[in-house]
């Protein structure tokens, strides 16, 4: 039994385990390169984030 199955909340059948393995095996390919934007330098005039209007 692999550690992944130890994290599942219940026992899985052999069929379910095969489907999980098949799904994980399909996750192949190159990870795309991500270029992050250059952000402006923070200064004293930089607005601070506010939490009003955000769900609590």
C-alpha positions in Angstrom: 0.0 0.0 0.0 1.4 3.4 -1.0 1.3 6.4 1.3 -1.3 8.1 -0.9 -3.9 5.5 -0.1 -3.2 6.0 3.6 -4.5 9.6 3.2 -7.9 8.5 1.8 -10.7 8.6 4.3 -11.9 5.1 3.5 -10.8 1.9 1.8 -10.7 1.9 -1.9 -11.6 -1.1 -4.1 -9.0 -2.6 -6.5 -11.0 -1.0 -9.4 -10.9 2.5 -7.8 -7.2 2.1 -7.1 -6.6 1.2 -10.8 -8.5 4.3 -11.9 -6.5 6.5 -9.5 -3.2 5.0 -10.9 -4.4 5.5 -14.5 -5.3 9.1 -13.7 -2.0 9.8 -12.1 -0.2 8.2 -15.0 -2.0 10.5 -17.4 -0.4 13.5 -15.7 2.6 13.8 -17.9 4.2 16.4 -20.0 6.3 19.5 -19.6 5.4 22.0 -17.0 4.9 25.4 -18.8 7.3 28.2 -17.9 5.7 31.0 -15.9 7.1 34.5 -16.1 6.1 36.6 -13.2 5.5 40.3 -13.7 8.0 42.8 -12.3 6.2 44.6 -9.6 6.9 48.3 -8.7 9.0 49.0 -5.7 7.1 49.5 -2.5 7.3 53.0 -1.1 5.7 55.0 1.8 3.0 56.1 -0.7 2.1 52.5 -1.7 -1.6 51.9 -0.8 -2.0 49.2 1.9 -4.5 46.4 1.4 -7.9 46.8 3.0 -10.2 44.0 4.1 -13.5 45.8 3.7 -15.8 44.2 1.1 -13.9 40.8 1.5 -15.7 37.8 3.0 -14.7 37.1 6.5 
